[in-house]
């Protein structure tokens, strides 16, 4: 595993960076929608359904 990471460090770093950026963007987007009342969360099930659709 260490050798794999050493050989593919650039791809590994790009993957992590992309994941972080996407999660930040989706979090900001989610916060924006919730704060503007566009999405009214009635129950946890609806919340999960919306998250799955957006993912």
C-alpha angles and dihedrals in degrees: 000000000000090000091049091053092046091052094044100033094129093051089044093052092045090051093051092045091050091049092050093047093048093048091049091049093048091046092051090046091049092047090048093051094046095045091051091049093239089130115044109198107214099166141359091255093060089046092054092045091053091047092051092049092048093046 
